[in-house]
Structures are given as C-alpha cells and as structure tokens.
C-alpha cells in the first residue's frame, strides 16, 4: 500500500486523509494517508524522514507551505508563482513541489458553483500566503479588476505589485480604505479560523454580490455576508476537495470524481 501524508501544525482537524481515501476508493484501491504534526522548528526533518521511509507523496498546510517551497529542488510553475508549495513528491531522487490551491479555488468557483469570473470586480480580504497561492490562477480567468485589502496596507500593496503586469488591474489597500460594492468577495483573513473578523462595511456588497470563504464551515464572514443579503455565498469545502484532487492527479495520473466526494462530506458534516 502506498504511503501519503499531510504535514501541518495544528493538523488534527485536517480532512485530507478522508478525502484521499474516498478518491482511492473510486478506483477500488486503498491508500495509507496520515496526518503528521510537524514541530514548528522541525518540518524539514519530518519531511526527510517521511520520504526516506518510503513516502510516495505529501500535502503541506499551515504554517509550512513557504518552508516546503524552500526545500524543493524542482518547482512547478504554479509553485514558483505562489512562492509556496502544498504538494510534494520525489522524482529521480529530487524533491518536487507544486501548488494546487489556486486551481482548487478556481475549479470550485467556476465549475462547481458556476460563478463567472470574467470582467468581474473582485475583492480579496487578506494578503497572506493563501492569497499569493491563488492570485495567479485567478488572474488567468481575466476578472475586470482585483483589489487586495489587508489590515496592513503596505503588505497588500506589495502583493499587488508582485502580480501587476498580467493584463488585469491589481491594487492593494487597507481594510479601512475599502469602497464597494464588489461582484465577488473572497475572504482569506486567517482570523476567520478562530471565530473573529475585522468589522466590514455593509456597502462592500449588494444583492448581486457573491461571497466566498476559503475556510470551510459556518464562518463569521459567511454569516456577515448572509446578513447583508448577498446574492450567493459558499465556503471553501469545494476548494479543499478540488486542490486535493489535483494533488491526487499529480501522484497517481488519474483524476477523481470530486462532486461525489463533496456531496459525501457535506452529508457527513
């Protein structure tokens, strides 16, 4: 049986083992997919131990995606653009890395939810590694404009500059400078994980706006969006499954049925 794992800290909440086991079951196979709690100062050693012990592939989550990027000897273009890696494997004796977060987000939004991104005015809340990981694929969909808003204005502006010159206007600002409404609001503020969100003006959205949280579950951001009567809202469960499916394809050369897995997880939530 092939061995896979997901590295993170914390990691007990991860649904990746369940997702990859469901993917494998579609082929009538089984995989050994484990959660590995890596020490904050010992990620590289844990990865080396996993692969020297026969590991086939690994996913990487918070807070190790940037460290994974630094470890890789071979990087896919998506990983280079993101400056972060969430999928690892070894090939010809070298550690390889890719970033499937962006394609996961875009597939969920455009295919599963059937929300158009073309010519839309997009607001992204947050300017951390998660945002950098999805900006390249998002810009490839040719939205009308993208505004990155963050508590620290300079961090948002710096990120906007990195992705400037790709045919789509990209701007950065502070959260207190926002003026709406927007066609699509994507939340990537990590504070949403612990039940808190900065105050947001209700004028950022209207009854035509769609709101997407990259975190899955009943989040403070989605509750706010529904209270503001957004046209549609969605959490990040579909993104989680779609980015996992891309990793599964990298490792196995076979693409699973994601909708069946999303439905299964929703029913069991």
N, C-alpha and C positions, 0 to 999 in steps of 0.2 A: 504494500500500500504506500502511495506517495505521501510525503510529509510536507505540510504547509503550515504557516503561522501568521499571526498578526501581532506586531510589536506596538506597544503604547504604554503610557503611564498617565492616568489610570487606563485600565483595559478590561476590567470585569464586565462592563456594560456592553462590550462590542458584540454585535450580531453577525459579524463576519463568518465565524465557524458555521452557524446555521445556514447562512446564505450559500456558502460554497458547498456544503453538504447537499443542499437542495439542488444546486446546479449539477453536481456529480450524479445524483440520483436520476436525473433526466437521461443520463447515458447508461444507467444500470450499473454504476460504479460507486465506490466508496473512496473517500479521502480522509486522511488524518490531518485535521486543521485545528491548531491550538492557539489559545491566547497566551502571549508571553509578556509578563510585566517586566519591562527592562528598567534597570536603575537609571536615574537621570544622568548619572556620570558613567554609565557602563553600557550604553547602547551598542557601540561598535563591537565590543567583546561578545555580547549576546548574539549579534548577527553572525559574527565569525564562527562562534560555537554551533549555531544552528546549521549553517551551510557545510561546515566540515563534518557534521554529524549526519549528513545525507539529506538535508533540507532541499526541497525542489523549488519552492518559491515562497515569498513572504510579502505581506502587506505592511504598511507603516502608517501609523496615525499619530495624533498629537502626543508629545511635542517633538517628534523625531524626524519629521519629513525633511527639514533642512540638513540635519546630520546625515541622513540617508543619501542625500544629494552629494554631499562631500565624500562619502565612502565609495561611490560608484566609479568604476573605471570606464564604463561605456554608458552613455546617456542618450535616450531617445530625444527627439526634438521637442516633444511636449514637456519633458522634464527640464530641458535647458531653458525653455521659455518661462516655465513656472518657477525655476530656481528651487524646486522641491521634488522629492520622489516619494511615491506611496506604493510602488510595486517593484519588487526585487526578484532577480533570478541570476543564476550563473550560466555562462555560456563560454566555451573554450577557455575555461579556467578564470574568467573575469567576471566581476560583479557588475551586473547590468541594472539600470533603473529607468522607470517610466513614471509618468504622472497621468492617472486616469480620471482625476477629479473633474476636469473640465468637460471631457466628453460625457461623463456621467451626468453632470448638470444639464448640458445642452440636450442630450437624448431624452432626459426626463421632461424637460420643458417643452421641447418641440414635437416629440413623438408621443410620449405618454399623455401629457396634458394638452397637446395640440395648441400651444400658445405660440403665436408668431413673434419672432424677434426682429424681423426685417423692419427698418425705419422706425423702430420704437425708441422712446426716450427712457433710458434705463438708469435707475439709481441703485448703487450698491452701498450698503451700510457696513463699514468696516474696511480696514486696509491691511489686514494681516496676511499670513501665508496662504490661507484658504482662498482669499481673493486673488492673489497673484496666480494661484494654481488654475483658476478658471477664466481669467481675463482673455488669454489668447484664443481659446475656442469660442468664447462669447463674441469677440470682435470679428471672428470669421463669419458669424451669422449676419453681419452688416446691420447692426442697430443704427438708429439715427444719431444717437449720442450716448455716451456713458459718463455718469458723474459718480465719482468715488467720494464718499463722505465719512469722516472719521473724527473721533474726539480730538486727536492731534492733527491739525490741518496740514502741517508740513509732511507728515507721513503719507497722507492721501495725495498730496501734490507730487511728491517724489514718485509714488507708484504710477500716477497718471503719466508722468514724463517717460517712465520706462516703456510704456505701451503706446506712446504717441507715434505718429507717422505710419499708422497701419490702415489708413483710409477711413477711419471713424474718429470723430472728435472725442477725446477723453480728457476729463477735467477732474480736479481734486479740490475739496473744500472741507471746512469744519462742519460738524453737525449743526452748530448754531447759525450757519450761513445758508441753510437749505431753503429753497423756494420751490414749491410744486405747482401743479401736480405732475406725476410721472406715470408712464404707461405700465412700467414694471418696476417693482421694488424688490431687491434681493437682499435679505439680511444675512450678514456674515459676522456680526458682532458676537464675540465669544462669550460676552456676559450673559447672553441668552441661555447659556447652558446651566447657569445657576439660578435662573428664575428672575433675573433683573434685566432691565433695558433702560437706556437713557430716555428721557422724555422726547417724544417726537410730535411735531405739529400735525394736526389732522389735515391740514391743507396739502400735505405731500401726496395724498391720494384722493381719488374721486370715485364715482360709481362705475368708471370704466377701467380703473386700475387693477392690475393683478399683483399679488404679493406672494413671495416665495421665501421660505426659511431654509437655509442649508442644514439646519439641525432638524432631526425628525422628532415628532411628538407634538403634544399640545403646548406650544411655546408662547411666551409673553408677547412676542412680535406678532404671531398669528392672531392672538386674542385681540390685540390692538387693531390689527387690520380689519378683522370682522366687526369690531365696534365702530369702525369708521366706514362700514358698508362698502368695502372693496368688492369689485365685480367677481373676483375669484381668489382663493388662497390655496396654498399647498405647502406641505412640509417636505423635508429632504429625504424621506424614506426611499423614494424612487431614485434619487441621485445615488444613495448608498448602494442600492442594488445594481444600478447601471454601471457605476465605476467598478464594482466587484466583477460584473460580467466582462468588462474589458480586460481586467486582470486575468480572469479565468481563460479568456481567449488567448492572451499572451502566453500563458503557461501550457495550455492544452491544444491550442489551434482549433478550438471548437466554441461556437457562440451559443450560450444557453437561452432558453425562453425566460426573459425577465418578468414579463407580466404575470406569469403563473406564480413566480416567487413573491412578487409584490403583493398579489392578492392573498397568498398564504400568510405573509407576515401581517398584513392588515387584519385579517380574520383572527389571528392569534394575539394581536396587541391588546 
